[in-house]
Amino acid sequence: MQSPIPIDSASPSPTPANSKAADLRTKLDLLLGEHVMVVAKQATAAANKTDEHSAYTSLLIANTNSLVDLIRSAYGNTASTQFEKSWGIQNGYLVDYTIGLVSHNDAKSNGAKSGLANGFVPEFAKLITSLTQIPVDQVTQLETRQLTAMQAVIEDAAAQSYPKMYVDLRAVYAITSGVGDLLATRTAQMFPDKFPGDPASKAVDTRVSLNVLLQEHSYLATMTTDAAAAARTTEQAGAAAALGANADALGKLFTDMSGAGAGNQIAQLWGARNSDLIAYATSGDATARQNLSEKFITRLYGVAPLASDTARDQVLSTIKVIDDQRAKNFKLVAGDDRAAAAGMQAVADRI
């Protein structure tokens, strides 16, 4: 599957947020964040015993391929091959951990947990240190923290403890952005000719924050609509609460960017969007669909006029995911889900 995050960057721009260093940080944070979301989605699918599980485990491969492309662009073929092997081992263990917990196979889950801690983490830390010269102890600590938080999400899903799962999911998503920031900043420092610009400038911070929050919204939204379409009310409530927290975070970011008025408008706008997504997923409500494809876009134009066209495309992509979910079209849902999330990148960068 082709990466929705193109590796080739546009020509250099005098705008700091559009530098190649900024592109690198944005892409890496998005891909690492996507990995977290896809792991969570395969875990909830396994716990609910739906055929979506195989679709989202396949999406882990697509995510890996995109990460490998990004590593290759910085460090070359040998490094990207090593990364692909190590990352694939991690994914295998995460899926095995999920299946072991859901099927109450202690040998499988314990073996996967041990493999992550004693196999993947030391090997991956050694690889990252060899590439970036970040001390191996620091990489080990960061990766252990991230994986521990990711395992908590899987454990929550297996126990169908959804209110806790969605809180934990947002937490690990935030941790992962910190990991991506560190790796991207170090990579840009090592290869200033490939990635000119300052990846840690305030403008880049804002660009990355908006991209990450909008991607988070997209994946949380389709988790919420999946639960709504299947009438899994407890899961829907946990996911919807996370969606609300994401809307609050978007409002705060817009307040920082453009003032309290814009922040309040965005928080209200995203709250209405969330309600319409749930209504459409629950009953195929025609008014909710119209609100999403027309009213939402009109109101967004008042706050971010340059983003309205790309936002319309993204809304239609999200509606397609919901249609897949309602029709139980599990062969298409994961790919369409990824396309909808990728559409948020264009929205964020237009804003």
C-alpha positions as CSV (number, residue, x, y, z in Angstrom):
1,M,0.0,0.0,0.0
2,Q,1.3,3.4,-1.0
3,S,2.2,5.7,1.9
4,P,-0.3,8.5,2.4
5,I,2.6,10.6,3.7
6,P,4.8,11.4,0.7
7,I,8.5,11.3,1.3
8,D,9.4,13.9,-1.3
9,S,9.2,17.4,0.1
10,A,8.2,20.5,-1.7
11,S,10.9,23.0,-2.7
12,P,12.4,24.9,0.3
13,S,10.2,27.6,1.8
14,P,11.2,30.6,3.8
15,T,8.4,29.7,6.2
16,P,10.0,27.8,9.1
17,A,7.0,25.5,9.5
18,N,7.5,24.4,5.8
19,S,11.2,23.4,6.0
20,K,12.3,19.9,5.3
21,A,13.3,19.5,8.9
22,A,9.7,20.4,9.8
23,D,8.4,17.9,7.3
24,L,10.6,15.2,8.8
25,R,9.3,15.8,12.3
26,T,5.7,16.0,11.2
27,K,5.8,12.8,9.2
28,L,7.6,10.9,11.9
29,D,5.3,12.0,14.7
30,L,2.3,11.1,12.5
31,L,3.5,7.7,11.6
32,L,4.5,6.8,15.1
33,G,1.1,8.1,16.3
34,E,-0.7,6.1,13.7
35,H,1.2,3.0,14.8
36,V,-0.3,3.4,18.3
37,M,-3.8,3.9,17.0
38,V,-3.6,0.8,14.7
39,V,-2.3,-1.3,17.6
40,A,-5.3,-0.1,19.7
41,K,-7.7,-0.8,16.8
42,Q,-6.5,-4.4,16.3
43,A,-6.8,-4.9,20.1
44,T,-10.4,-3.7,20.3
45,A,-11.3,-5.8,17.2
46,A,-9.7,-8.9,18.8
47,A,-11.6,-8.2,22.1
48,N,-14.9,-7.8,20.2
49,K,-14.1,-10.8,18.0
50,T,-14.8,-9.0,14.7
51,D,-13.2,-9.6,11.3
52,E,-11.7,-6.1,11.5
53,H,-8.8,-7.6,13.4
54,S,-7.1,-9.0,10.3
55,A,-7.7,-5.7,8.4
56,Y,-5.9,-3.7,11.1
57,T,-3.0,-6.1,11.5
58,S,-2.5,-5.7,7.8
59,L,-2.5,-2.0,8.3
60,L,0.4,-2.4,10.7
61,I,2.4,-3.6,7.7
62,A,1.4,-0.5,5.7
63,N,2.5,1.7,8.6
64,T,5.8,-0.1,8.8
65,N,6.4,0.4,5.1
66,S,5.9,4.2,5.5
67,L,8.2,4.3,8.4
68,V,10.8,2.3,6.5
69,D,10.6,4.8,3.6
70,L,11.2,7.7,6.0
71,I,14.2,6.0,7.7
72,R,15.6,5.2,4.2
73,S,15.3,8.9,3.2
74,A,17.6,9.8,6.2
75,Y,19.9,6.9,6.8
76,G,20.0,4.8,3.7
77,N,19.1,1.2,2.7
78,T,21.0,-0.8,5.2
79,A,19.6,1.1,8.2
80,S,16.0,1.0,6.8
81,T,16.3,-2.8,6.3
82,Q,17.5,-3.2,9.9
83,F,14.7,-1.0,11.1
84,E,12.1,-2.9,9.1
85,K,13.2,-6.2,10.7
86,S,13.2,-4.8,14.3
87,W,9.9,-3.0,13.9
88,G,8.3,-6.1,12.4
89,I,9.4,-8.1,15.4
90,Q,7.7,-5.5,17.7
91,N,4.5,-5.7,15.7
92,G,4.5,-9.5,15.9
93,Y,4.9,-9.4,19.7
94,L,2.1,-6.8,20.1
95,V,-0.4,-8.8,18.1
96,D,0.6,-12.0,20.0
97,Y,0.2,-10.2,23.3
98,T,-3.3,-9.2,22.2
99,I,-4.3,-12.6,21.1
100,G,-2.8,-14.2,24.2
101,L,-4.8,-11.9,26.5
102,V,-8.0,-12.2,24.6
103,S,-7.8,-16.0,24.3
104,H,-6.6,-16.4,27.9
105,N,-3.4,-18.1,26.6
106,D,-0.9,-17.1,29.3
107,A,2.0,-18.8,27.6
108,K,1.4,-16.7,24.5
109,S,0.9,-13.4,26.2
110,N,3.7,-13.9,28.7
111,G,6.0,-14.9,25.9
112,A,5.2,-11.8,23.8
113,K,5.6,-9.5,26.8
114,S,9.0,-11.1,27.5
115,G,10.0,-10.8,23.9
116,L,9.2,-7.1,23.8
117,A,11.1,-6.3,27.0
118,N,14.1,-8.7,26.5
119,G,14.3,-8.9,22.7
120,F,12.8,-6.0,20.9
121,V,13.7,-3.1,23.2
122,P,17.5,-3.9,23.6
123,E,17.8,-4.6,19.8
124,F,15.9,-1.5,18.8
125,A,17.7,0.7,21.3
126,K,21.0,-0.5,20.0
127,L,19.9,0.2,16.4
128,I,18.7,3.8,17.2
129,T,21.9,4.6,19.1
130,S,24.0,3.4,16.2
131,L,22.1,5.7,13.9
132,T,21.6,8.8,16.0
133,Q,24.3,8.5,18.7
134,I,21.5,9.1,21.3
135,P,22.8,7.2,24.4
136,V,21.5,3.7,24.5
137,D,20.2,4.1,28.1
138,Q,18.1,7.0,27.1
139,V,16.6,5.2,24.1
140,T,15.9,2.1,26.2
141,Q,14.2,4.2,28.9
142,L,12.0,6.0,26.3
143,E,11.0,2.9,24.4
144,T,10.3,0.9,27.6
145,R,8.0,3.7,28.8
146,Q,6.2,3.9,25.5
147,L,5.8,0.1,25.2
148,T,4.6,-0.2,28.8
149,A,1.9,2.4,28.1
150,M,1.0,0.6,24.8
151,Q,0.7,-2.7,26.6
152,A,-1.7,-1.1,29.1
153,V,-4.0,-0.1,26.2
154,I,-4.0,-3.7,24.9
155,E,-4.7,-5.0,28.4
156,D,-7.6,-2.5,28.8
157,A,-9.0,-3.6,25.4
158,A,-8.8,-7.3,26.3
159,A,-10.6,-6.6,29.6
160,Q,-13.1,-4.4,27.7
161,S,-12.3,-1.7,30.2
162,Y,-13.1,1.0,27.7
163,P,-13.2,4.2,29.8
164,K,-9.7,3.4,31.0
165,M,-8.5,2.3,27.6
166,Y,-9.3,5.6,25.9
167,V,-7.6,7.6,28.6
168,D,-4.5,5.3,28.3
169,L,-4.7,5.6,24.5
170,R,-4.5,9.3,24.5
171,A,-1.6,9.1,27.0
172,V,0.5,6.8,24.9
173,Y,-0.2,8.8,21.8
174,A,1.2,11.8,23.5
175,I,4.3,9.9,24.7
176,T,4.9,8.7,21.2
177,S,5.0,12.2,19.9
178,G,7.8,13.0,22.3
179,V,9.8,10.0,21.0
180,G,9.2,11.2,17.4
181,D,10.3,14.8,18.3
182,L,13.5,13.5,19.8
183,L,14.4,11.3,16.9
184,A,13.5,13.8,14.2
185,T,15.4,16.6,15.8
186,R,18.5,14.5,16.2
187,T,18.2,13.3,12.6
188,A,17.9,16.9,11.2
189,Q,20.9,17.9,13.3
190,M,23.0,15.1,11.8
191,F,21.9,15.7,8.2
192,P,21.4,19.5,7.8
193,D,21.8,19.2,4.0
194,K,19.0,16.7,3.7
195,F,16.8,18.3,6.3
196,P,17.5,22.1,6.4
197,G,15.6,24.2,8.9
198,D,15.0,24.1,12.6
199,P,12.6,21.2,13.6
200,A,12.2,22.6,17.1
201,S,11.0,26.2,16.3
202,K,7.8,27.5,17.7
203,A,6.2,27.5,14.2
204,V,7.0,23.8,13.8
205,D,5.7,23.0,17.2
206,T,2.4,24.5,16.2
207,R,2.3,22.6,12.9
208,V,3.2,19.3,14.5
209,S,0.7,19.8,17.4
210,L,-2.2,20.5,14.9
211,N,-1.3,17.6,12.7
212,V,-1.1,15.2,15.6
213,L,-4.3,16.4,17.2
214,L,-6.2,16.2,13.9
215,Q,-4.9,12.7,13.2
216,E,-5.9,11.7,16.7
217,H,-9.4,13.0,16.1
218,S,-9.7,11.0,12.9
219,Y,-8.8,7.7,14.4
220,L,-10.7,8.3,17.7
221,A,-13.7,9.3,15.6
222,T,-13.7,6.1,13.6
223,M,-13.3,4.1,16.8
224,T,-16.3,5.9,18.2
225,T,-18.4,5.3,15.1
226,D,-17.4,1.7,14.9
227,A,-18.7,1.2,18.5
228,A,-21.9,3.2,17.7
229,A,-22.6,1.2,14.5
230,A,-22.3,-2.0,16.4
231,A,-24.3,-0.8,19.5
232,R,-21.4,-1.3,21.9
233,T,-22.5,1.4,24.2
234,T,-19.9,1.2,26.9
235,E,-17.1,1.4,24.3
236,Q,-18.9,4.2,22.5
237,A,-19.0,6.2,25.7
238,G,-15.3,5.8,26.4
239,A,-14.4,6.7,22.9
240,A,-16.7,9.7,22.8
241,A,-15.2,11.0,26.0
242,A,-11.7,10.8,24.4
243,L,-13.1,12.6,21.3
244,G,-14.4,15.4,23.6
245,A,-11.0,15.7,25.2
246,N,-9.4,15.9,21.8
247,A,-11.9,18.7,20.8
248,D,-10.9,20.6,24.0
249,A,-7.2,20.3,23.1
250,L,-7.9,21.6,19.6
251,G,-9.8,24.5,21.0
252,K,-6.8,25.3,23.3
253,L,-4.4,25.1,20.4
254,F,-6.5,27.5,18.3
255,T,-6.7,29.8,21.3
256,D,-2.9,29.9,21.4
257,M,-2.8,30.4,17.7
258,S,-5.5,32.9,17.0
259,G,-7.1,34.0,20.3
260,A,-10.0,32.8,22.5
261,G,-12.7,33.5,20.0
262,A,-11.2,31.1,17.4
263,G,-10.5,28.6,20.2
264,N,-14.1,28.6,21.3
265,Q,-15.4,28.3,17.8
266,I,-13.2,25.3,17.0
267,A,-14.1,23.5,20.2
268,Q,-17.8,24.0,19.5
269,L,-17.4,23.1,15.9
270,W,-15.6,19.9,16.6
271,G,-18.1,19.0,19.3
272,A,-20.9,19.3,16.8
273,R,-18.9,17.3,14.3
274,N,-18.4,14.5,16.8
275,S,-22.2,14.4,17.6
276,D,-23.0,14.2,13.9
277,L,-20.5,11.5,13.3
278,I,-22.1,9.4,16.1
279,A,-25.6,10.1,14.9
280,Y,-24.7,9.0,11.3
281,A,-23.0,5.9,12.5
282,T,-25.9,5.0,14.8
283,S,-28.7,5.3,12.3
284,G,-27.5,6.6,8.9
285,D,-29.2,9.9,9.8
286,A,-29.4,12.0,6.6
287,T,-29.5,15.3,8.5
288,A,-26.2,14.4,10.4
289,R,-24.6,13.5,7.0
290,Q,-25.7,16.9,5.6
291,N,-24.4,18.7,8.7
292,L,-21.0,17.0,8.2
293,S,-20.6,17.6,4.5
294,E,-22.2,21.2,4.4
295,K,-22.8,22.9,7.7
296,F,-19.4,21.9,9.2
297,I,-17.5,23.0,6.2
298,T,-19.3,26.4,6.1
299,R,-18.6,27.0,9.7
300,L,-14.9,25.9,9.3
301,Y,-14.5,28.4,6.5
302,G,-15.2,31.2,9.0
303,V,-12.3,30.2,11.1
304,A,-9.9,28.6,8.6
305,P,-10.9,29.5,5.0
306,L,-7.9,27.9,3.3
307,A,-8.7,24.5,4.8
308,S,-12.4,24.2,3.8
309,D,-11.9,22.3,0.5
310,T,-9.5,19.8,2.0
311,A,-11.8,19.4,5.0
312,R,-14.7,18.6,2.7
313,D,-12.6,15.8,1.2
314,Q,-11.7,14.5,4.6
315,V,-15.3,14.5,5.8
316,L,-16.4,12.5,2.8
317,S,-13.5,10.0,3.5
318,T,-14.7,9.7,7.1
319,I,-18.3,9.1,5.9
320,K,-17.0,6.3,3.7
321,V,-15.4,4.6,6.7
322,I,-18.7,4.8,8.6
323,D,-20.5,3.3,5.6
324,D,-17.9,0.5,5.7
325,Q,-18.5,0.0,9.4
326,R,-22.3,-0.1,9.0
327,A,-22.1,-2.5,6.1
328,K,-19.5,-4.7,7.9
329,N,-17.3,-4.2,4.9
330,F,-14.2,-5.3,6.8
331,K,-12.0,-5.7,3.7
332,L,-12.1,-2.0,3.0
333,V,-12.5,-0.4,6.4
334,A,-8.9,-0.3,7.5
335,G,-7.6,1.2,4.2
336,D,-10.4,3.8,4.1
337,D,-9.7,4.6,7.7
338,R,-6.1,5.3,7.0
339,A,-7.1,7.4,4.0
340,A,-9.4,9.5,6.2
341,A,-6.6,10.1,8.7
342,A,-4.2,11.0,6.0
343,G,-6.7,13.6,4.7
344,M,-6.3,15.4,8.0
345,Q,-2.7,16.2,7.1
346,A,-3.8,18.4,4.3
347,V,-6.3,20.1,6.5
348,A,-3.7,20.8,9.2
349,D,-1.1,22.2,6.8
350,R,-3.7,24.4,5.1
351,I,-4.5,25.9,8.5
